[in-house]
Amino acid sequence: MSHESRDRRVQLLAELHATIERSGWAVRTAEPDAASGRAGLGYTVGLTALGHPEVVVTGLPALSAVAVLNAVGQRVRDGADFLPGMRVADLLPVTVVVIDAVSVDGLTAVRELYGEAEAVQLVWSDGSGRFPGEAGFAAPGAQPLLGDLP
């Protein structure tokens, strides 16, 4: 790792620590990459310290992911839990189900701060209430699942 890369990593971790100190969590996003076929990813960092798994959402534009994850962070800080199998109707204009996120390789900032990453994923339905993998789901491939739907 170059000196510049190391300095940037240290600066990023310091910024994350400051945001987590101030609000209880931070949000990280990765934009979609059409060349590699990677969908957008957003996740919280800091809910681990509140005794809650981190929360991930895939396939949403970064601004939408940030808004949803900040709403979740606020609720968790106020005592709410987002547990696998829950359905949530008031985060997005569509129904959201919470699943256990098994594939958490993309949560690099969480691993940097806590050594390991435990997370749940918010999976959004299409306008007809269908989820990824269900017949007729309107956006196949747009929302990679990091675990199994209930």
DSSP file (Angstrom, degrees, kcal/mol; ACC not computed):
  #  RESIDUE AA STRUCTURE BP1 BP2  ACC     N-H-->O    O-->H-N    N-H-->O    O-->H-N    TCO  KAPPA ALPHA  PHI   PSI    X-CA   Y-CA   Z-CA
    1    1 A M              0   0    0      0, 0.0     2,-0.0     0, 0.0     0, 0.0   0.000 360.0 360.0 360.0 133.1    0.0    0.0    0.0
    2    2 A S     >  -     0   0    0      1,-0.1     4,-2.5     4,-0.0     5,-0.2  -0.259 360.0-112.6 -72.4 162.7    1.4    3.4   -1.0
    3    3 A H  H  > S+     0   0    0      1,-0.2     4,-2.6     2,-0.2     5,-0.2   0.899 119.6  50.9 -60.5 -41.8    2.0    6.2    1.6
    4    4 A E  H  > S+     0   0    0      2,-0.2     4,-2.5     1,-0.2    -1,-0.2   0.910 110.5  48.8 -63.5 -42.6   -0.8    8.2   -0.1
    5    5 A S  H  > S+     0   0    0      2,-0.2     4,-2.4     1,-0.2    -2,-0.2   0.912 112.1  48.8 -62.8 -42.9   -3.2    5.3    0.1
    6    6 A R  H  X S+     0   0    0     -4,-2.5     4,-2.4     2,-0.2    -2,-0.2   0.918 111.6  49.2 -63.6 -43.8   -2.4    4.7    3.8
    7    7 A D  H  X S+     0   0    0     -4,-2.6     4,-2.4     1,-0.2    -2,-0.2   0.908 111.6  49.1 -62.1 -42.2   -2.9    8.4    4.6
    8    8 A R  H  X S+     0   0    0     -4,-2.5     4,-2.7     2,-0.2    -2,-0.2   0.900 110.8  50.6 -64.0 -41.2   -6.3    8.4    2.8
    9    9 A R  H  X S+     0   0    0     -4,-2.4     4,-2.4     2,-0.2    -2,-0.2   0.916 111.3  47.8 -63.1 -44.2   -7.3    5.2    4.7
   10   10 A V  H  X S+     0   0    0     -4,-2.4     4,-2.1     2,-0.2    -2,-0.2   0.908 112.9  49.1 -63.2 -42.7   -6.3    6.8    8.0
   11   11 A Q  H  X S+     0   0    0     -4,-2.4     4,-2.3     2,-0.2    -2,-0.2   0.921 110.8  50.1 -63.1 -44.5   -8.2   10.0    7.1
   12   12 A L  H  X S+     0   0    0     -4,-2.7     4,-2.5     1,-0.2    -2,-0.2   0.920 111.1  48.5 -60.5 -45.4  -11.3    8.1    6.1
   13   13 A L  H  X S+     0   0    0     -4,-2.4     4,-2.6     1,-0.2    -1,-0.2   0.879 110.5  51.5 -64.4 -37.4  -11.3    6.1    9.3
   14   14 A A  H  X S+     0   0    0     -4,-2.1     4,-2.2     2,-0.2    -1,-0.2   0.905 110.4  49.0 -64.9 -40.8  -10.9    9.3   11.4
   15   15 A E  H  X S+     0   0    0     -4,-2.3     4,-2.4     2,-0.2    -2,-0.2   0.911 111.3  49.6 -64.4 -42.2  -13.9   10.8    9.5
   16   16 A L  H  X S+     0   0    0     -4,-2.5     4,-2.8     2,-0.2     5,-0.2   0.936 110.1  50.5 -61.5 -46.7  -16.0    7.7   10.2
   17   17 A H  H  X S+     0   0    0     -4,-2.6     4,-2.7     1,-0.2    -2,-0.2   0.918 111.0  49.3 -56.8 -44.5  -15.1    7.8   13.9
   18   18 A A  H  X S+     0   0    0     -4,-2.2     4,-2.0     2,-0.2    -1,-0.2   0.910 112.6  46.6 -63.9 -42.8  -16.1   11.5   14.1
   19   19 A T  H  X>S+     0   0    0     -4,-2.4     4,-2.8     2,-0.2     5,-0.6   0.913 113.3  48.8 -65.7 -42.6  -19.4   10.9   12.4
   20   20 A I  H  X5S+     0   0    0     -4,-2.8     4,-1.9     1,-0.2    -2,-0.2   0.902 111.0  50.8 -64.6 -41.0  -20.2    7.9   14.5
   21   21 A E  H  <5S+     0   0    0     -4,-2.7    -1,-0.2    -5,-0.2    -2,-0.2   0.903 115.0  44.1 -59.9 -41.2  -19.3    9.8   17.7
   22   22 A R  H  <5S+     0   0    0     -4,-2.0    -2,-0.2    -5,-0.2    -1,-0.2   0.911 135.1   8.5 -73.4 -44.6  -21.6   12.6   16.6
   23   23 A S  H  <5S-     0   0    0     -4,-2.8    -3,-0.2     2,-0.2    -2,-0.2   0.624  97.1-108.3-118.0 -16.5  -24.6   10.7   15.5
   24   24 A G  S  <<S+     0   0    0     -4,-1.9     2,-0.3    -5,-0.6    -4,-0.2   0.202  92.2  29.7 105.4 -15.9  -24.1    7.0   16.4
   25   25 A W        -     0   0    0     -6,-0.5     2,-0.3    22,-0.1    -2,-0.2  -0.972  61.5-147.1-161.3 167.1  -23.6    5.7   12.9
   26   26 A A  E     -A   45   0A   0     19,-2.2    19,-2.3    -2,-0.3     2,-0.4  -0.886  17.8-131.5-132.8 166.3  -22.2    6.7    9.5
   27   27 A V  E     -A   44   0A   0     -2,-0.3     2,-0.4    17,-0.2    17,-0.2  -0.987  16.1-167.9-124.6 132.8  -23.3    5.6    6.0
   28   28 A R  E     -A   43   0A   0     15,-2.8    15,-2.5    -2,-0.4     2,-0.3  -0.920   8.4-171.2-115.1 144.2  -21.0    4.4    3.2
   29   29 A T  E     -A   42   0A   0     -2,-0.4     2,-0.4    13,-0.2    13,-0.2  -0.957  15.8-160.1-133.4 154.6  -22.0    4.0   -0.4
   30   30 A A  E     -A   41   0A   0     11,-2.9    11,-2.4    -2,-0.3     3,-0.1  -0.989  26.2-129.6-130.7 123.6  -20.6    2.5   -3.5
   31   31 A E        -     0   0    0     -2,-0.4     7,-0.1     9,-0.2    11,-0.0  -0.285  34.7 -91.5 -67.4 155.1  -22.0    3.6   -6.8
   32   32 A P        -     0   0    0      0, 0.0     2,-0.5     0, 0.0     7,-0.2  -0.313  33.2-147.4 -62.3 152.8  -23.1    1.0   -9.4
   33   33 A D  B  >> -F   38   0B   0      5,-2.6     4,-1.6     1,-0.1     5,-1.4  -0.900  10.9-170.8-127.2 101.1  -20.5    0.0  -11.9
   34   34 A A  T  45S+     0   0    0     -2,-0.5    -1,-0.1     1,-0.2     5,-0.0   0.848  84.3  60.4 -60.8 -35.9  -22.0   -0.8  -15.3
   35   35 A A  T  45S+     0   0    0      1,-0.2    -1,-0.2     2,-0.1    -2,-0.0   0.891 117.4  29.3 -61.9 -40.2  -18.7   -2.1  -16.6
   36   36 A S  T  45S-     0   0    0     -3,-0.5    -1,-0.2     2,-0.1    -2,-0.2   0.568 107.6-120.7 -95.7  -9.8  -18.4   -4.8  -13.9
   37   37 A G  T  <5 +     0   0    0     -4,-1.6     2,-0.3     1,-0.3    -3,-0.2   0.599  58.3 154.6  80.9  10.6  -22.2   -5.2  -13.5
   38   38 A R  B   < -F   33   0B   0     -5,-1.4    -5,-2.6    -7,-0.1    -1,-0.3  -0.574  36.4-137.9 -77.7 131.3  -22.0   -4.3   -9.8
   39   39 A A        -     0   0    0     -2,-0.3   104,-0.1    -7,-0.2   103,-0.1  -0.423  33.5 -85.2 -79.8 161.0  -25.1   -2.8   -8.3
   40   40 A G        -     0   0    0    102,-0.2    19,-2.4    -2,-0.1     2,-0.4  -0.305  46.1-160.4 -63.1 152.1  -25.0    0.2   -6.0
   41   41 A L  E     +AB  30  58A   0    -11,-2.4   -11,-2.9    17,-0.2     2,-0.3  -0.999  13.6 179.0-139.2 137.0  -24.4   -0.6   -2.3
   42   42 A G  E     +AB  29  57A   0     15,-2.5    15,-2.6    -2,-0.4     2,-0.3  -0.996  10.7 167.3-135.4 143.7  -25.1    1.4    0.8
   43   43 A Y  E     -AB  28  56A   0    -15,-2.5   -15,-2.8    -2,-0.3    13,-0.2  -0.998  30.6-114.8-154.7 154.5  -24.5    0.3    4.4
   44   44 A T  E     -A   27   0A   0     11,-2.1     2,-0.4    -2,-0.3   -17,-0.2  -0.516  18.7-161.1 -84.1 156.2  -24.3    1.7    7.9
   45   45 A V  E    S+A   26   0A   0    -19,-2.3   -19,-2.2    -2,-0.2   -21,-0.0  -0.968  73.0  33.5-135.3 120.4  -21.1    1.8   10.0
   46   46 A G  S >> S+     0   0    0     -2,-0.4     3,-0.8   -21,-0.2     4,-0.5   0.151  77.8 102.0 124.9 -20.2  -21.5    2.1   13.8
   47   47 A L  G >4>S+     0   0    0      1,-0.2     5,-2.3     2,-0.2     3,-1.0   0.796  74.9  70.1 -65.4 -25.1  -24.7    0.3   14.6
   48   48 A T  G >45S+     0   0    0      1,-0.3     3,-1.8     3,-0.2    -1,-0.2   0.904  95.1  52.9 -54.1 -43.6  -22.5   -2.6   15.8
   49   49 A A  G <45S+     0   0    0     -3,-0.8    -1,-0.3     1,-0.3    -2,-0.2   0.690 104.7  56.3 -68.9 -17.4  -21.5   -0.4   18.8
   50   50 A L  G <<5S-     0   0    0     -3,-1.0    -1,-0.3    -4,-0.5    -2,-0.2   0.327 123.9-105.0 -93.0   6.2  -25.2    0.1   19.5
   51   51 A G  T < 5S+     0   0    0     -3,-1.8    -3,-0.2     1,-0.3    -2,-0.1   0.711  87.3 110.9  80.2  21.2  -25.6   -3.7   19.8
   52   52 A H  S   <S-     0   0    0     -5,-2.3    -1,-0.3    -6,-0.1    -2,-0.3  -0.948  73.4-105.5-126.2 145.4  -27.4   -4.0   16.4
   53   53 A P        -     0   0    0      0, 0.0    66,-0.3     0, 0.0    29,-0.1  -0.329  45.4-100.3 -61.6 152.9  -26.2   -5.5   13.1
   54   54 A E  E     - c   0 119A   0     64,-2.6    66,-2.5   -10,-0.1     2,-0.4  -0.316  38.5-126.3 -65.7 161.6  -25.2   -3.1   10.4
   55   55 A V  E     - c   0 120A   0     64,-0.2   -11,-2.1    -3,-0.1     2,-0.3  -0.954  24.0-169.1-121.9 133.8  -27.8   -2.5    7.8
   56   56 A V  E     -Bc  43 121A   0     64,-2.5    66,-3.0    -2,-0.4     2,-0.3  -0.897   7.7-175.1-121.4 145.7  -27.2   -2.9    4.0
   57   57 A V  E     -Bc  42 122A   0    -15,-2.6   -15,-2.5    -2,-0.3     2,-0.3  -0.994   9.3-164.9-136.8 140.1  -29.3   -1.9    1.0
   58   58 A T  E     +B   41   0A   0     64,-0.5    66,-0.2    -2,-0.3   -17,-0.2  -0.876  62.1  27.0-121.4 155.5  -28.4   -2.7   -2.6
   59   59 A G  S    S+     0   0    0    -19,-2.4   -18,-0.1    -2,-0.3    -1,-0.1   0.479  85.8 115.0  80.4   3.3  -29.7   -1.5   -6.0
   60   60 A L  S    S-     0   0    0    -20,-0.2    -1,-0.3    -3,-0.1    -3,-0.1  -0.770  75.7 -98.5-101.0 151.2  -30.8    2.0   -4.9
   61   61 A P     >  -     0   0    0      0, 0.0     4,-2.6     0, 0.0     3,-0.4  -0.344  42.3-108.2 -59.6 151.7  -29.2    5.3   -6.0
   62   62 A A  H  > S+     0   0    0      1,-0.2     4,-2.6     2,-0.2     5,-0.2   0.873 117.5  51.6 -54.5 -44.2  -26.7    6.6   -3.5
   63   63 A L  H  > S+     0   0    0      1,-0.2     4,-2.1     2,-0.2    -1,-0.2   0.892 112.2  46.4 -63.5 -38.6  -28.9    9.5   -2.3
   64   64 A S  H  > S+     0   0    0     -3,-0.4     4,-2.6     2,-0.2     5,-0.2   0.912 112.0  51.0 -67.9 -42.5  -31.8    7.2   -1.7
   65   65 A A  H  X S+     0   0    0     -4,-2.6     4,-2.8     1,-0.2     5,-0.2   0.917 110.1  49.7 -60.7 -43.5  -29.7    4.6    0.1
   66   66 A V  H  X S+     0   0    0     -4,-2.6     4,-2.5    -5,-0.2     5,-0.2   0.927 111.5  48.7 -61.5 -45.7  -28.3    7.4    2.4
   67   67 A A  H  X S+     0   0    0     -4,-2.1     4,-1.8     2,-0.2    -2,-0.2   0.928 114.7  44.5 -61.5 -46.1  -31.8    8.6    3.2
   68   68 A V  H  X S+     0   0    0     -4,-2.6     4,-2.2     1,-0.2    -2,-0.2   0.932 115.1  47.5 -64.4 -46.5  -33.1    5.1    4.0
   69   69 A L  H  X S+     0   0    0     -4,-2.8     4,-2.7     1,-0.2    -1,-0.2   0.843 110.1  52.3 -69.3 -33.0  -30.0    4.1    6.0
   70   70 A N  H  X S+     0   0    0     -4,-2.5     4,-2.3    -5,-0.2    -1,-0.2   0.888 109.1  50.7 -67.3 -37.5  -30.1    7.4    8.0
   71   71 A A  H  X S+     0   0    0     -4,-1.8     4,-2.0    -5,-0.2    -2,-0.2   0.908 112.4  47.1 -63.9 -41.1  -33.7    6.8    8.9
   72   72 A V  H  X S+     0   0    0     -4,-2.2     4,-2.8     2,-0.2     5,-0.2   0.933 110.1  52.6 -64.6 -46.2  -32.8    3.2   10.0
   73   73 A G  H  X S+     0   0    0     -4,-2.7     4,-2.7     1,-0.2    -2,-0.2   0.907 109.0  50.0 -56.9 -43.4  -29.9    4.5   12.1
   74   74 A Q  H  X S+     0   0    0     -4,-2.3     4,-1.6     2,-0.2    -1,-0.2   0.919 111.7  48.0 -60.9 -44.2  -32.1    7.0   13.8
   75   75 A R  H  <>S+     0   0    0     -4,-2.0     5,-3.0     2,-0.2    -2,-0.2   0.904 112.3  48.5 -65.1 -41.4  -34.7    4.3   14.6
   76   76 A V  H ><5S+     0   0    0     -4,-2.8     3,-1.9     3,-0.2    -2,-0.2   0.928 109.8  51.9 -64.7 -44.0  -32.0    1.9   15.9
   77   77 A R  H 3<5S+     0   0    0     -4,-2.7    -1,-0.2     1,-0.3    -2,-0.2   0.833 108.2  53.2 -60.4 -31.2  -30.5    4.7   18.1
   78   78 A D  T 3<5S-     0   0    0     -4,-1.6    -1,-0.3    -5,-0.2    -2,-0.2   0.397 133.2 -90.1 -85.3   2.5  -34.0    5.3   19.5
   79   79 A G  T < 5S+     0   0    0     -3,-1.9    -3,-0.2     1,-0.3    -2,-0.1   0.421  80.0 136.8 110.2  -1.5  -34.3    1.6   20.4
   80   80 A A      < -     0   0    0     -5,-3.0     2,-0.4    -6,-0.1    -1,-0.3  -0.410  38.7-147.8 -76.8 155.2  -35.8   -0.1   17.3
   81   81 A D        -     0   0    0     -2,-0.1     2,-0.6   -29,-0.0   -29,-0.0  -0.963   6.4-153.5-120.2 141.9  -34.5   -3.4   16.0
   82   82 A F        +     0   0    0     -2,-0.4     3,-0.0   -29,-0.1     6,-0.0  -0.934  28.9 179.8-113.0 104.4  -34.5   -4.5   12.3
   83   83 A L    >   -     0   0    0     -2,-0.6     3,-2.2     1,-0.1    15,-0.3  -0.794  36.6 -88.1-111.9 146.9  -34.6   -8.3   12.5
   84   84 A P  T 3  S+     0   0    0      0, 0.0    15,-0.3     0, 0.0     3,-0.1  -0.223 114.1  27.5 -51.9 136.2  -34.6  -10.9    9.7
   85   85 A G  T 3  S+     0   0    0     13,-3.6    14,-0.1     1,-0.3     2,-0.1   0.147  88.8 130.5  96.4 -17.4  -38.2  -11.6    8.6
   86   86 A M    <   -     0   0    0     -3,-2.2    12,-2.5    12,-0.1     2,-0.5  -0.389  47.9-146.3 -68.0 144.8  -39.6   -8.2    9.5
   87   87 A R  E     -D   97   0A   0     10,-0.2     2,-0.5    -3,-0.1    10,-0.2  -0.952  11.9-164.7-109.1 134.5  -41.6   -6.3    6.9
   88   88 A V  E     +D   96   0A   0      8,-3.5     8,-2.3    -2,-0.5     3,-0.2  -0.981  12.7 178.5-124.0 124.8  -41.3   -2.5    7.0
   89   89 A A  S    S+     0   0    0     -2,-0.5    -1,-0.1     6,-0.2     8,-0.0   0.508  71.6  57.1-104.3  -6.2  -43.8   -0.4    5.2
   90   90 A D  S    S+     0   0    0      1,-0.1    -1,-0.1     6,-0.1     5,-0.1   0.141  84.8  73.2-120.2  23.6  -42.6    3.1    5.9
   91   91 A L  S    S+     0   0    0      3,-0.3    -1,-0.1     1,-0.2    -2,-0.1   0.775 109.2   9.8 -97.5 -36.0  -39.0    3.4    4.7
   92   92 A L  S    S-     0   0    0      2,-0.6    -1,-0.2    -4,-0.2     4,-0.1  -0.830  86.3 -98.3-133.6 169.5  -39.7    3.5    1.0
   93   93 A P  S    S+     0   0    0      0, 0.0     2,-0.3     0, 0.0    -4,-0.0   0.581 110.2  54.7 -68.5  -5.8  -42.8    3.8   -1.1
   94   94 A V  S    S-     0   0    0     31,-0.1    -2,-0.6     1,-0.0    -3,-0.3  -0.785 102.4 -84.1-120.7 166.1  -42.7    0.0   -1.4
   95   95 A T        -     0   0    0     31,-0.3    30,-2.4    -2,-0.3     2,-0.4  -0.443  40.3-157.6 -71.6 143.1  -42.6   -2.8    1.1
   96   96 A V  E     -DE  88 124A   0     -8,-2.3    -8,-3.5    28,-0.2     2,-0.4  -0.964   3.2-160.7-121.5 138.0  -39.2   -3.7    2.5
   97   97 A V  E     -DE  87 123A   0     26,-2.5    26,-3.1    -2,-0.4     2,-0.5  -0.938  15.9-132.8-116.5 145.3  -38.3   -7.1    4.1
   98   98 A V  E     + E   0 122A   0    -12,-2.5   -13,-3.6    -2,-0.4     2,-0.3  -0.828  27.5 179.1 -98.2 129.9  -35.3   -7.6    6.4
   99   99 A I  E     - E   0 121A   0     22,-2.4    22,-2.8    -2,-0.5     2,-0.5  -0.890  37.3 -98.9-124.9 159.6  -33.0  -10.6    5.7
  100  100 A D  E     - E   0 120A   0     48,-0.4     2,-0.7    -2,-0.3    48,-0.3  -0.666  37.6-135.7 -74.0 123.5  -29.8  -11.9    7.4
  101  101 A A  E     + E   0 119A   0     18,-2.1    18,-0.6    -2,-0.5    46,-0.3  -0.748  31.7 169.1 -86.1 114.2  -26.9  -10.7    5.2
  102  102 A V        +     0   0    0     44,-2.8     2,-1.0    -2,-0.7    45,-0.2   0.836  66.2  62.2 -91.8 -40.0  -24.5  -13.6    4.8
  103  103 A S        +     0   0    0     43,-2.4     3,-0.2     1,-0.1    -1,-0.2  -0.771  57.8 153.7 -91.8  99.5  -22.3  -12.2    2.1
  104  104 A V    >   +     0   0    0     -2,-1.0     3,-1.7     1,-0.1    -1,-0.1   0.070  26.9 119.2-117.1  23.1  -20.7   -9.1    3.8
  105  105 A D  T 3  S+     0   0    0      1,-0.3    -1,-0.1     2,-0.1     6,-0.1   0.814  72.3  60.3 -58.9 -31.4  -17.4   -8.8    1.9
  106  106 A G  T 3  S+     0   0    0     -3,-0.2     2,-1.6     1,-0.2     3,-0.3   0.567  80.0  87.3 -75.4  -8.1  -18.4   -5.3    0.6
  107  107 A L    <>  +     0   0    0     -3,-1.7     4,-1.9     1,-0.2     3,-0.3  -0.369  49.6 150.8 -88.7  58.0  -18.7   -3.9    4.2
  108  108 A T  H  >  +     0   0    0     -2,-1.6     4,-2.3     1,-0.2    -1,-0.2   0.858  65.6  53.4 -63.1 -39.3  -15.0   -3.0    4.3
  109  109 A A  H  > S+     0   0    0     -3,-0.3     4,-1.9     2,-0.2    -1,-0.2   0.870 107.6  52.4 -66.6 -34.5  -15.3    0.0    6.6
  110  110 A V  H  > S+     0   0    0     -3,-0.3     4,-3.1     2,-0.2     5,-0.4   0.936 110.8  47.0 -64.3 -45.9  -17.2   -2.1    9.2
  111  111 A R  H  X S+     0   0    0     -4,-1.9     4,-1.9     1,-0.2    -2,-0.2   0.879 109.6  54.7 -64.2 -37.0  -14.4   -4.7    9.1
  112  112 A E  H  < S+     0   0    0     -4,-2.3    -1,-0.2    -5,-0.2    -2,-0.2   0.909 118.3  34.1 -60.9 -42.0  -11.8   -2.0    9.5
  113  113 A L  H  < S+     0   0    0     -4,-1.9    -2,-0.2    -5,-0.1    -1,-0.2   0.856 134.3  22.0 -83.8 -36.7  -13.5   -0.6   12.6
  114  114 A Y  H  < S-     0   0    0     -4,-3.1    -3,-0.2    -5,-0.2    -2,-0.2   0.470  92.8-123.1-116.6  -4.1  -14.8   -3.8   14.3
  115  115 A G  S  < S+     0   0    0     -4,-1.9     2,-0.3    -5,-0.4    -4,-0.2   0.078  89.7  36.1  84.7 -27.1  -12.8   -6.6   12.8
  116  116 A E  S    S-     0   0    0     -6,-0.3     2,-0.5     2,-0.0    -2,-0.2  -0.951  75.4-130.4-148.8 166.5  -15.9   -8.5   11.6
  117  117 A A        +     0   0    0     -2,-0.3     2,-0.4     2,-0.0   -13,-0.1  -0.975  17.1 179.7-130.2 123.2  -19.2   -7.5   10.1
  118  118 A E        +     0   0    0     -2,-0.5   -64,-2.6   -66,-0.1     2,-0.3  -0.978  25.3 161.3-113.7 134.3  -22.6   -8.7   11.0
  119  119 A A  E     -cE  54 101A   0    -18,-0.6   -18,-2.1    -2,-0.4     2,-0.3  -0.976  34.6-145.2-151.0 159.5  -25.4   -7.2    9.0
  120  120 A V  E     -cE  55 100A   0    -66,-2.5   -64,-2.5    -2,-0.3     2,-0.4  -0.902  24.5-135.5-118.5 155.3  -29.0   -7.4    7.8
  121  121 A Q  E     -cE  56  99A   0    -22,-2.8   -22,-2.4    -2,-0.3     2,-0.7  -0.920   4.4-139.6-114.2 138.3  -30.2   -6.4    4.4
  122  122 A L  E     -cE  57  98A   0    -66,-3.0     2,-0.6    -2,-0.4   -64,-0.5  -0.873  22.5-163.5 -90.9 118.6  -33.2   -4.3    3.5
  123  123 A V  E     - E   0  97A   0    -26,-3.1   -26,-2.5    -2,-0.7     2,-0.3  -0.921   6.4-149.6-108.8 121.0  -34.7   -5.9    0.4
  124  124 A W  E     - E   0  96A   0     -2,-0.6   -28,-0.2   -66,-0.2     2,-0.1  -0.653   5.3-136.9 -95.3 145.9  -37.2   -3.7   -1.4
  125  125 A S        -     0   0    0    -30,-2.4     6,-0.2    -2,-0.3     2,-0.1  -0.445  23.1-109.0 -89.1 167.4  -40.2   -4.9   -3.4
  126  126 A D    >   -     0   0    0      4,-2.6     3,-2.1    -2,-0.1   -31,-0.3  -0.263  48.2 -83.0 -83.3-177.3  -41.3   -3.6   -6.8
  127  127 A G  T 3  S+     0   0    0      1,-0.3    -1,-0.1     2,-0.1    -2,-0.0   0.652 131.0  54.3 -64.0 -15.4  -44.4   -1.6   -7.3
  128  128 A S  T 3  S-     0   0    0      2,-0.1    -1,-0.3     8,-0.1     3,-0.1   0.346 120.6-105.6 -99.3   5.0  -46.5   -4.7   -7.4
  129  129 A G  S <  S+     0   0    0     -3,-2.1     2,-0.3     1,-0.3    -2,-0.1   0.610  74.9 138.3  83.4  11.8  -45.2   -6.0   -4.0
  130  130 A R        -     0   0    0      6,-0.1    -4,-2.6     4,-0.1    -1,-0.3  -0.665  40.1-146.7 -91.8 148.2  -42.9   -8.7   -5.6
  131  131 A F    >   -     0   0    0     -2,-0.3     3,-2.4    -6,-0.2     6,-0.2  -0.693  37.6 -70.5-108.9 162.8  -39.4   -9.4   -4.3
  132  132 A P  T 3  S+     0   0    0      0, 0.0    -1,-0.1     0, 0.0     3,-0.1  -0.222 122.2  25.4 -51.6 137.3  -36.3  -10.5   -6.2
  133  133 A G  T 3  S+     0   0    0      1,-0.3     2,-0.3     4,-0.1     3,-0.0   0.182  95.0 115.9  91.2 -16.8  -36.6  -14.1   -7.3
  134  134 A E  S X  S-     0   0    0     -3,-2.4     3,-2.1     1,-0.1    -1,-0.3  -0.632  80.7 -92.9 -83.9 144.5  -40.4  -14.0   -7.4
  135  135 A A  T 3  S+     0   0    0     -2,-0.3     3,-0.1     1,-0.3    -1,-0.1  -0.311 111.3  16.7 -55.9 130.8  -42.0  -14.4  -10.8
  136  136 A G  T 3  S+     0   0    0      1,-0.3    -1,-0.3    -6,-0.1    -6,-0.1   0.478  78.1 164.6  85.5   3.1  -42.7  -11.1  -12.4
  137  137 A F    <   -     0   0    0     -3,-2.1    -1,-0.3    -6,-0.2    -6,-0.1  -0.354  35.8-138.7 -55.4 129.7  -40.3   -9.1  -10.2
  138  138 A A  S    S+     0   0    0      1,-0.2    -1,-0.2    -8,-0.2    -7,-0.0   0.646  89.1  40.5 -72.8 -17.2  -40.0   -5.8  -12.2
  139  139 A A  S >  S-     0   0    0      4,-0.0     3,-2.0     2,-0.0     4,-0.5  -0.407  72.9-175.5-131.7  59.2  -36.2   -5.3  -11.7
  140  140 A P  T 3  S+     0   0    0      0, 0.0    -2,-0.0     0, 0.0     0, 0.0  -0.302  75.9  11.1 -59.0 136.0  -34.4   -8.6  -12.0
  141  141 A G  T 3  S+     0   0    0      2,-0.2  -102,-0.1     1,-0.1   -82,-0.1   0.269 100.9 101.0  83.6 -11.7  -30.7   -8.3  -11.3
  142  142 A A  S <  S+     0   0    0     -3,-2.0  -102,-0.2     1,-0.2    -1,-0.1   0.728  83.2  41.0 -78.0 -20.8  -31.0   -4.7  -10.0
  143  143 A Q  S    S-     0   0    0     -4,-0.5    -1,-0.2  -104,-0.1    -2,-0.2  -0.758  77.1-153.5-133.6  85.8  -30.9   -5.7   -6.3
  144  144 A P        -     0   0    0      0, 0.0     2,-0.4     0, 0.0   -86,-0.1  -0.324  17.7-132.0 -60.2 137.2  -28.3   -8.4   -5.4
  145  145 A L        -     0   0    0      1,-0.1     3,-0.0   -22,-0.0   -44,-0.0  -0.759  14.0-164.0 -92.4 136.9  -29.3  -10.4   -2.3
  146  146 A L  S    S+     0   0    0     -2,-0.4   -44,-2.8   -90,-0.1   -43,-2.4   0.312  77.8   2.5 -99.4   6.0  -26.7  -10.9    0.4
  147  147 A G  S    S-     0   0    0    -46,-0.3     2,-0.4   -45,-0.2   -46,-0.1  -0.863  96.8 -60.7-164.8-165.0  -28.7  -13.7    2.0
  148  148 A D        -     0   0    0    -48,-0.3   -48,-0.4    -2,-0.3    -2,-0.0  -0.777  41.9-122.2-101.6 140.3  -31.9  -15.7    1.5
  149  149 A L              0   0    0     -2,-0.4   -50,-0.1     1,-0.1    -1,-0.0  -0.477 360.0 360.0 -70.3 148.2  -35.4  -14.3    1.5
  150  150 A P              0   0    0      0, 0.0    -1,-0.1     0, 0.0   -51,-0.0   0.513 360.0 360.0 -67.5 360.0  -37.8  -15.8    4.1
